[in-house]
Every structure is written in structure tokens, then in C-alpha cells.
């Protein structure tokens, strides 16, 4: 009898239940429909094509832009007994030949390929002779000029539809606003594609931001609080990466730099040591992107302001992929904003400049927000949270609020009076009664709303407009020069049917002393958990693989809660598939039994 998706989920990957939306998506892919999948990092996107690849005859082609990520995913698949390989520039000639030979022989379930490699004439010809089951385009936001990481080599992927019109294509990303989603579907020529948007919320990540004041000292204070955890510090320049990494090393932290300008051997060393828990901190450039597929990253720090929310969201999403508590700290300053604007202004492409300016302004608004950060983040992607999250710095240290109904009415009225055709900068100038040539030429100095907000500063009105956007009373139309437009909800404010409380702007966030990052889980035997981690490290060292490829922290947590006593109970632990049960079952069961016995001996 053929195996079902649920069978493969349990026997190969070791999970008893699908995560939300996975089963529905897999069903669509198995019906050979094209599909667009937007799912947060750590939400289980990979299984949405990996399970169909193990059911379909032939080889699934996975197109991925990051060499390090390909290797990690292939290694993890092989650890679960799946026939997988990657084909990219990191392979030597002999390994390349062997991989292609296995591909031609039909021995592979999945083949990971770089975008520039798959579109070469030679590889396209090879694929004609192989039974291809499906195409999966990972990080598909790279195909869109609206995406935060547009890559020209991705644009050619749409031609795969001409070459292989009957093979289903799955596009996957963790970050795409509505404009980017439409562009991906158009550029990849997805036919009658099923669109799955599963939500962006990562409730286990705590978001916080600090205005820079001696940023290295702020970073050290944070790392001291999360001592013993592993994480990533992102910086915008190679020079800054090396400076921060050197200072951390001198301060006694196990840290390594990682950027595209370093020799390949040094990059590989940093990557492997981090994956194997031999260093705690990797300092990396956000522009290069690491492609870290490590489930137990406990924190991500942005030492500099990112250029857009999509990049920030994707990078912070590398923390807490196992579902355990994680932190995302953003350091930002006025100089960061000046530098970021200068980089955007250097673009020769006016259309691209306009898009990037909007995205940068949204990132600045997130950094400066006085409302729940998670609501701001989700609102950017078109998702409504409905209530404050309780797990960000603004929620834990709320700013002073005031009755902003009259101010909001002034702001919304002014947007209406200028015809909903202008951006925030111009509307604020009209409200404050500024005397400039543009306002005079447009006759906006004759409007009833001209100058009615002269009692408040530029910063106060800018903060208010951003809060109105975050609360859903205004939208910024990114496809139309970021003009402000009223939403249906604005009507209740304008008519005085609803009162509105907003936060007063504050120049500096009050930072409360917080306890160390707590990852203790209710019901988990912490001593046994640490013993199992030590055992996992020994086994991974013997095999030369990353510890999480033996078992992830979430799986060890389940062992330390449920204390399995036999092979049947061990197989019921999430993350224990058949291959890993046969390979490691007796070793871990023995460790757990010895621990239980030692505890009972101490008690008696």
C-alpha cells in the first residue's frame, strides 16, 4: 500500500501531527497544482514540498539561493534517511560528476540547485532526460523587484514554465507583502496557482528596540543576559562585522565574523563551528545572508538599522525555530537612518528608489513605534493581530497615552482634504501650516485643514500618523508613491463615534532590568535535559555533524518531560523518526533509564 503524507511525516520526520496549514498545502501539491506558499520561518515550509517529493515518482528540484542553506537542508534530510543532494559551485569536479550521475540514474528524491546553475543550457538539457516530479522555488521573494532581496538570476526562472509546462511549481517565502506576492506569481508564471498565506506571527520571539547609546556596551549587556545561548549579530558593513567580532572576542565571548569578503575557508569554519555549538555568536552582514537552518538559535541582534521590514523579519525569524523562547533586539540611531537613506538615494533606478524609500520609512516607523511591535510588524504584511502581544518591549513598558481623538480627526481630515493623493511628509507640512512653494502651488494653504496642527511638532505629527497606519485607520499605497489613504475604519473617528487613545512620543525607551533569557519549559527535568544535550554533543562529534541533526532541543525537551522507557514510547516523541530510533534509540533510552535509577537511589 502506498504511504500517505501522514505516514511519511511520522516514519521519516518523526512528527505525530501536521502543523497548521501543512496538510492542506501538501494535498494541493499532490494534486499537481501550482502553489504559492507564504509561511513564517520555522513554520514548516520545507515539508510542504519534501513530503510530496517522497510520494511522487522521480526527483524534485529545489531552487535555493544560499549554498550554506542547501548543505544544511540536505544533511538534515540524509540524517532522516532521505536520498538528497545539492549541485552548486561549492562542489569539486569529482563530486559534481557523482551528483549528476545519481541524478541521471533516478537515485535522488530531492536535488537542491542554485538558480544560476539550473538555468544553464547544459543543466536544462540534462533535466529533459530525467523524471522531474516538481519544482520548488525557495526564497521566492528574490524573483520580485518589490521583494527585499531581489536577485536578477531569479528572473529567468519563469522560463522553466515554457521548458516544462506540465511539471507543478511551488513558490515558497517567509516574507512578502501583497504587491510582492502578486509579482512572484506573475514572474514565475504560476498557472491557476493555489495561494496559501498562513500568517506571520512568531509568538515565541520577543521583539525589542533600543536607541543607540554606546551600542557595543548595549550589545555586551544583552549578551551577558543571554549567556550560554547561541545567536547571530547582524551589521550592515564588513568593516563593522569585523570590528564587533574582534571586540566580542576580546571581551571573552566565543564569537566569529562572517561576510562575503572573508576567505571561503574562514566562512566555512565560522558556519560549521556555529552549527556544532563550538561558538556562541556569529557576527554577519545582513546583505550577504547566512541561510542558517539551525533550530536552536536563541537570539538575533541587529547592530544597525536594516533597510526594510522584510529583511528584518526574515533575519529575526532565524531565532527560535524550535518554538522555544527567543529574543530579537534592534539597535538604531539617527546616523543609521541617514546612512540608509544615502544608500537608497544612490540608486540610479527611480522606480527601485521609490520602492526602497517606502520600505526604509516603514522600517524606521517600526523602530520608533510607540505601539505593540508585533502589531506593527504584522500590519505591514497585511495581518491584523487584534490585541497587543504582551511579548515585546512596548507591551512590557508601555508609553504614556493620551486622548488623541481630536488630533486624529485633524490628521484624517487633512488626508481627505488633500484628496488622498499625497504622502505623510506633505500632509504634516499642511497640518503645521508650513509656507513652502509646493503648498502654495497646490493651493493647499487655502484648505480648511491648513495650519490646524501648528501647536504640535513635526515629530509629534509623524508619530501620530504612524500610529494611525499601525492601527489600520490609514494605509500607505506603496504602488502609488506611498500616498496616504483613509480606510473604512477612519469613518468612525472622523464622525466622533469612537474615541482614540494613542501613545505620546518619547525620545528614549525606558529599559528595565530583565532577568536572563529563560528557556526553561514547564514539566521539563532540567538536569536530564542538560545530560541529553551532552550526550547529543558527543554523538554529533563522533559523526562530524551538527548536534541538532541528531535531535533538536525541542525533541530533547519532550524526552526530558515524558521520560520514555521503551522503543514504542521513544517513537512517540516528536522528532524521532524510524531511522533515528534505530540509530540512537537504545543510547538515549539508556541515558534516561540511568538517570531515573540514579534519582531513585538518591531518594532511598
C-alpha positions in Angstrom: 0.0 0.0 0.0 1.3 3.5 -0.9 2.4 5.6 2.0 0.2 8.7 2.9 1.6 12.1 3.8 0.8 11.4 7.5 2.8 8.1 7.3 5.9 9.9 5.9 5.5 12.7 8.5 5.7 10.1 11.2 8.1 7.5 9.9 10.6 9.8 8.2 10.4 13.1 10.1 9.2 11.8 13.4 6.2 14.1 13.9 2.8 12.8 15.0 0.7 15.8 13.7 1.0 18.3 10.9 1.4 22.0 11.8 -1.4 24.3 10.8 -2.0 24.5 7.0 0.7 21.9 6.1 -1.7 19.1 5.4 -3.9 21.3 3.1 -0.9 22.6 1.2 0.6 19.2 0.7 -2.8 18.0 -0.6 -2.8 20.8 -3.2 0.7 20.0 -4.3 -0.1 16.3 -4.6 -3.0 17.2 -6.9 -0.2 18.7 -9.2 -1.5 22.3 -8.8 1.0 25.1 -8.9 1.1 26.7 -5.4 2.3 29.9 -3.7 3.2 29.4 -0.1 3.8 32.2 2.4 4.7 30.8 5.8 6.9 32.3 8.6 10.4 31.0 9.1 10.1 28.0 11.4 6.5 27.3 10.3 7.4 24.1 8.4 7.6 25.3 4.7 10.1 22.7 3.7 7.8 19.7 4.5 5.2 21.2 2.1 7.4 20.1 -0.9 9.6 17.5 0.8 6.7 15.1 1.6 5.2 15.3 -1.9 8.8 14.7 -3.3 8.8 11.4 -1.3 5.4 10.4 -2.7 5.8 11.4 -6.3 8.0 9.2 -8.6 11.1 11.0 -9.9 13.2 13.8 -8.5 12.0 17.1 -7.1 14.2 20.1 -8.0 14.6 22.7 -5.2 15.9 26.0 -6.3 17.7 27.8 -3.4 20.0 30.9 -3.4 22.1 30.0 -0.4 24.9 27.4 -0.6 25.1 27.0 3.2 21.4 26.6 3.5 21.4 23.9 0.8 24.0 21.9 2.6 22.2 22.1 6.0 18.9 21.0 4.5 20.5 18.1 2.5 22.4 17.0 5.6 19.2 17.1 7.7 17.3 15.1 5.1 20.1 12.5 4.8 20.0 12.1 8.6 16.4 11.1 8.2 17.2 8.5 5.6 16.1 10.6 2.5 18.1 10.4 -0.7 19.0 14.1 -1.3 21.9 16.0 -2.8 22.9 19.6 -3.8 24.5 20.8 -7.0 26.3 24.2 -6.8 29.7 25.9 -7.1 30.9 24.5 -3.7 31.4 21.0 -5.2 34.7 19.9 -6.7 34.7 18.3 -10.2 34.6 14.7 -8.9 31.6 15.4 -6.5 29.8 17.3 -9.3 30.1 14.3 -11.6 29.0 11.9 -9.0 25.9 14.0 -8.1 24.9 14.4 -11.7 25.3 10.6 -12.3 23.0 9.9 -9.3 20.5 12.5 -10.7 20.5 10.8 -14.1 20.1 7.4 -12.6 17.0 8.5 -10.7 18.5 7.8 -7.3 17.6 11.1 -5.8 14.3 12.1 -4.1 15.4 15.8 -4.0 18.1 17.8 -5.8 18.9 21.3 -4.5 20.3 23.6 -7.2 21.4 27.2 -7.3 19.3 29.5 -9.6 22.1 30.4 -12.0 23.1 26.7 -12.3 19.6 25.4 -13.1 19.1 27.9 -16.0 22.3 27.0 -17.8 21.8 25.4 -21.2 23.6 22.2 -20.0 21.5 21.6 -16.9 18.3 22.4 -18.8 19.2 19.7 -21.3 20.0 17.2 -18.6 16.6 17.7 -16.9 14.9 16.8 -20.2 16.3 13.2 -19.7 15.2 12.9 -16.1 11.8 12.3 -14.5 11.2 15.6 -12.7 8.4 15.4 -10.1 8.1 19.1 -9.2 10.0 22.4 -9.0 10.2 24.2 -5.6 11.4 27.8 -5.7 12.6 28.6 -2.2 13.1 32.2 -1.1 10.9 33.2 -4.0 10.7 36.8 -2.9 14.1 37.1 -4.7 12.2 36.9 -8.1 10.4 40.2 -7.5 11.7 43.8 -7.7 9.3 44.5 -4.9 11.0 41.9 -2.7 13.6 42.9 -0.2 16.3 40.7 -1.7 15.7 41.0 -5.5 18.2 38.8 -7.5 18.5 39.2 -11.3 19.3 35.5 -11.7 15.9 34.6 -10.3 14.1 36.4 -13.0 14.9 33.8 -15.6 13.1 31.1 -13.6 9.8 32.0 -15.2 11.2 30.3 -18.4 11.0 26.9 -16.7 7.3 27.1 -17.3 8.0 27.1 -21.1 10.5 24.3 -20.9 8.5 22.1 -18.5 4.8 23.2 -18.8 3.3 20.1 -17.1 5.5 19.9 -14.0 4.0 21.6 -11.0 5.8 24.5 -9.5 5.8 25.6 -5.8 7.0 29.0 -4.8 7.8 29.5 -1.1 8.8 32.5 1.0 8.6 33.8 4.6 8.4 37.4 3.6 6.2 39.1 1.0 3.8 42.0 1.1 0.7 41.8 -1.1 2.5 43.5 -4.0 5.4 41.1 -3.9 3.1 38.1 -3.8 1.3 39.2 -7.0 4.7 39.8 -8.7 6.1 36.4 -7.7 3.0 34.6 -9.2 3.3 36.7 -12.4 7.0 36.3 -12.9 7.1 32.6 -12.2 4.1 32.2 -14.5 2.3 30.0 -11.9 -0.8 28.6 -13.6 -4.1 28.9 -11.6 -1.9 28.6 -8.5 -3.3 27.9 -5.1 -2.3 30.7 -2.8 -1.6 29.8 0.9 -0.9 32.7 3.3 -0.6 31.1 6.7 0.2 34.2 8.8 3.4 35.8 10.0 3.2 35.7 13.8 6.1 34.1 15.7 4.7 34.4 19.3 7.8 32.9 20.9 10.1 35.7 19.7 10.2 38.8 22.0 10.8 42.0 19.9 12.6 44.9 21.4 14.5 48.0 20.2 16.9 50.5 21.8 18.1 53.8 20.6 21.8 53.6 20.3 23.9 54.9 23.2 27.3 53.3 23.3 26.0 50.4 21.2 28.8 48.0 21.9 28.1 48.3 25.7 24.4 47.7 25.0 25.3 44.6 23.0 27.5 43.3 25.8 24.8 43.9 28.4 22.4 41.9 26.2 24.8 39.1 25.6 25.5 38.8 29.3 21.8 38.4 30.0 21.5 35.6 27.4 24.8 34.0 28.5 25.1 30.4 27.3 22.7 30.8 24.4 23.6 30.9 20.7 22.7 33.7 18.3 23.5 36.0 15.5 24.5 39.7 15.4 23.8 41.4 12.1 25.7 44.5 11.0 25.5 46.4 7.7 29.1 46.6 6.7 32.0 44.2 6.5 34.2 46.6 8.5 31.6 46.8 11.3 31.2 43.0 11.3 35.0 42.5 11.9 35.2 45.3 14.5 32.3 43.9 16.6 33.5 40.3 16.3 37.1 41.4 17.4 35.7 43.4 20.4 33.5 40.5 21.5 36.4 38.1 21.4 38.5 40.5 23.5 35.6 40.7 25.9 35.6 36.9 26.3 32.7 35.9 24.1 33.0 32.9 21.7 32.4 35.0 18.5 33.3 34.7 14.8 32.9 37.1 11.9 31.1 36.0 8.7 30.8 38.1 5.5 31.3 37.6 1.8 34.8 39.3 1.8 36.3 36.7 4.0 38.2 33.7 2.5 35.9 30.7 1.9 37.8 28.6 4.5 37.1 31.2 7.2 33.4 31.5 6.3 33.1 27.7 6.4 34.9 27.5 9.7 32.5 30.1 11.3 29.5 28.4 9.9 30.4 24.9 11.0 31.5 25.9 14.5 28.2 27.7 15.0 26.2 24.8 13.7 28.2 22.5 16.1 27.8 24.7 19.1 31.5 25.4 19.3 31.0 29.2 19.2 28.1 31.2 20.6 27.9 34.2 18.4 28.3 34.8 14.7 28.6 38.4 13.6 27.4 38.7 10.0 26.4 41.1 7.2 22.7 41.2 6.6 23.3 41.9 2.9 25.2 38.6 2.4 22.6 36.5 4.3 23.7 33.3 6.1 20.9 30.9 5.4 21.1 29.5 8.9 19.0 26.3 9.2 19.7 25.9 12.9 16.6 25.4 15.1 18.1 26.4 18.5 19.2 30.0 17.7 18.1 31.8 20.8 18.6 35.4 19.8 19.2 37.7 16.8 20.6 41.2 17.3 20.6 43.9 14.6 23.6 46.2 15.4 22.5 48.6 12.7 19.0 49.5 11.3 18.0 47.1 8.5 16.9 48.6 5.2 13.4 47.1 5.2 11.0 45.2 7.4 11.1 42.1 5.1 14.8 41.6 5.7 14.4 42.3 9.4 11.6 39.8 9.8 13.4 37.1 7.9 16.6 37.6 9.9 14.8 37.7 13.3 12.9 34.6 12.2 16.1 32.6 12.4 15.7 32.7 16.2 13.5 30.2 17.9 12.7 28.0 15.0 12.2 25.2 17.6 9.3 27.1 19.2 11.2 27.7 22.4 11.6 31.3 23.8 13.8 33.6 21.7 14.7 37.3 21.5 15.2 39.9 18.7 17.0 43.1 19.7 17.2 46.1 17.3 19.7 48.9 17.9 19.1 52.0 15.9 20.2 55.6 15.8 19.8 58.8 13.8 23.1 58.1 12.0 21.8 54.7 10.8 18.8 56.4 9.2 21.0 59.0 7.4 23.3 56.3 6.1 20.4 54.1 5.0 18.8 57.0 3.1 22.0 57.8 1.4 22.4 54.2 0.2 18.8 54.3 -1.2 19.4 57.7 -2.9 22.5 56.3 -4.7 20.2 54.1 -6.8 20.0 55.1 -10.5 16.7 53.3 -10.9 14.0 55.8 -10.0 11.3 53.1 -9.6 13.5 51.0 -7.4 14.5 54.1 -5.4 10.8 54.8 -4.7 10.1 51.3 -3.6 13.2 51.1 -1.3 12.4 54.6 0.2 8.9 53.4 1.2 10.4 50.2 2.7 13.0 52.1 4.6 10.4 54.5 6.0 8.4 51.6 7.2 11.5 50.1 8.9 12.1 53.5 10.7 8.5 53.6 11.8 8.9 50.1 13.3 12.0 51.2 15.2 10.3 54.3 16.6 6.9 52.8 17.2 5.1 53.5 20.5 2.6 50.8 20.0 2.9 47.0 20.2 5.7 46.0 17.9 4.2 42.7 16.9 1.0 44.5 15.7 3.2 46.9 13.7 5.1 44.1 12.2 2.0 42.0 11.3 0.2 45.1 10.0 3.0 45.7 7.5 2.3 42.3 6.0 -1.5 42.9 5.9 -2.3 40.8 9.0 -4.4 42.1 12.0 -3.4 40.8 15.4 -6.5 42.2 17.2 -4.8 42.9 20.6 -1.4 43.8 22.0 1.0 40.8 22.1 2.4 41.1 25.7 5.8 39.9 24.4 7.6 43.0 23.2 9.4 45.9 24.9 6.5 48.3 24.3 4.0 45.9 25.9 6.2 45.3 28.9 7.0 49.0 29.3 4.1 50.9 27.8 4.5 54.6 26.9 2.3 57.3 28.4 -1.0 57.6 26.4 -3.5 60.4 25.9 -6.9 61.0 24.3 -5.8 61.6 20.7 -9.3 61.7 19.1 -9.2 65.4 18.1 -5.6 65.1 16.8 -6.6 62.0 14.8 -9.6 63.8 13.4 -7.4 66.7 12.3 -4.9 64.3 10.7 -7.5 62.2 8.9 -9.4 65.3 7.7 -6.2 66.7 6.2 -5.6 63.4 4.3 -9.1 63.7 3.0 -8.8 67.4 2.1 -5.6 66.9 0.0 -7.5 64.3 -2.0 -5.8 61.2 -0.5 -3.1 61.9 -3.1 0.0 62.8 -1.0 2.5 61.2 1.3 3.0 61.7 5.0 5.6 64.5 4.7 3.4 66.8 2.7 0.3 66.2 4.9 2.3 67.0 8.0 3.5 70.2 6.4 -0.1 71.2 5.5 -1.3 70.5 9.0 1.5 72.5 10.6 0.9 75.5 8.2 4.3 75.4 6.6 4.9 78.1 4.0 6.7 76.4 1.0 6.5 76.6 -2.7 4.8 73.2 -3.2 2.0 74.0 -0.8 1.4 77.4 -2.4 1.5 75.9 -6.0 -1.1 73.3 -5.0 -3.2 75.9 -3.2 -3.1 73.7 -0.1 -2.6 76.8 2.0 -6.3 77.6 1.2 -7.6 74.3 2.7 -9.6 74.4 5.9 -7.1 72.0 7.5 -4.1 74.2 6.7 -2.3 75.1 9.9 -4.8 73.5 12.3 -1.9 71.4 13.8 0.6 74.2 14.3 0.6 73.6 18.0 2.4 70.2 17.6 5.9 69.4 16.3 6.9 67.6 13.2 7.9 64.6 15.3 4.6 64.5 17.2 2.5 64.5 14.0 4.8 62.0 12.3 4.4 59.7 15.4 0.6 60.1 15.3 0.4 59.3 11.5 2.5 56.2 12.0 0.2 55.0 14.9 -2.8 55.7 12.7 -1.3 53.5 10.0 -0.4 50.8 12.5 -3.9 50.8 13.9 -5.5 50.4 10.5 -7.1 53.9 10.1 -4.7 54.8 7.2 -2.8 52.9 4.6 0.3 53.9 2.6 -0.2 52.9 -1.0 3.3 51.5 -1.9 2.4 51.1 -5.6 1.4 54.8 -5.8 4.2 56.8 -4.3 3.3 55.9 -0.7 0.3 58.3 -0.6 -1.9 58.2 2.4 -5.4 56.8 2.1 -8.3 56.5 4.5 -9.6 53.1 5.4 -13.3 52.3 6.2 -12.4 52.3 10.0 -11.4 56.0 9.7 -15.0 57.0 9.3 -15.9 56.2 13.0 -13.1 58.5 14.2 -14.0 61.3 11.8 -17.7 61.2 12.8 -16.8 61.2 16.5 -18.3 57.8 17.1 -15.2 56.4 18.6 -12.6 57.7 21.0 -8.9 57.0 20.3 -6.1 56.7 22.8 -2.6 57.0 21.3 0.9 57.0 22.8 2.8 60.2 23.5 6.2 60.1 21.6 9.2 59.5 23.7 12.8 60.1 22.6 14.3 57.2 24.6 12.9 53.9 25.6 13.0 53.2 29.3 14.9 50.0 29.7 14.0 47.9 32.7 16.4 45.3 34.1 15.3 41.9 32.9 16.3 38.5 34.1 18.4 36.2 32.0 16.8 34.7 28.9 14.6 31.9 30.3 14.2 28.9 28.1 13.1 26.5 30.9 10.0 24.7 30.0 7.2 23.7 32.4 7.5 20.0 33.3 11.0 19.6 31.8 13.6 17.9 34.0 16.4 20.5 33.5 19.2 18.3 34.7 18.2 15.4 32.4 17.8 17.9 29.6 21.4 19.0 30.0 22.6 15.4 30.2 20.8 14.6 27.0 22.4 17.7 25.4 25.9 16.5 26.4 25.1 13.0 25.0 23.9 14.6 21.8 27.1 16.7 21.5 29.3 13.6 22.0 27.4 11.7 19.2 27.5 14.6 16.8 31.3 15.0 17.4 31.8 11.3 16.6 29.7 11.6 13.4 31.0 15.1 12.4 27.5 16.6 12.1 25.7 19.4 13.9 24.1 18.5 17.2 20.6 19.4 16.1 20.9 16.8 13.3 21.0 14.1 16.0 17.9 15.6 17.8 16.8 19.2 18.2 16.3 20.9 21.6 12.5 20.6 21.2 12.9 16.8 20.9 15.2 16.6 23.9 12.7 18.7 25.8 10.0 16.1 25.0 12.3 13.3 26.3 13.0 15.2 29.5 9.3 15.7 30.1 7.8 12.3 29.1 10.8 10.1 30.1 10.3 7.3 27.5 11.1 3.8 28.8 11.0 1.7 25.6 11.2 1.9 21.9 7.5 2.3 21.4 7.4 5.3 23.8 10.6 6.7 22.2 9.0 6.7 18.7 6.1 8.8 20.1 8.4 11.7 20.8 8.1 14.4 18.2 11.2 14.5 16.1 12.0 10.8 16.4 11.6 9.0 13.1 12.2 5.3 12.3 15.8 5.8 11.2 16.8 7.9 14.2 15.0 5.4 16.6 17.1 2.5 15.2 20.3 4.6 15.2 20.0 6.4 18.6 17.1 4.9 20.5 19.0 2.5 22.7 21.6 5.1 23.6 19.1 7.7 24.7 16.8 5.3 26.4 19.8 4.0 28.3 20.8 7.5 29.4 17.2 8.3 30.5 16.9 4.9 32.4 20.3 5.5 34.2 19.1 9.0 35.2 15.8 7.7 36.6 17.7 5.0 38.5 20.2 7.5 39.9 17.4 9.7 41.2 15.6 6.8 42.9 18.8 5.7 44.5 19.4 9.2 45.9 15.8 9.4 47.2 16.1 6.0 49.0 
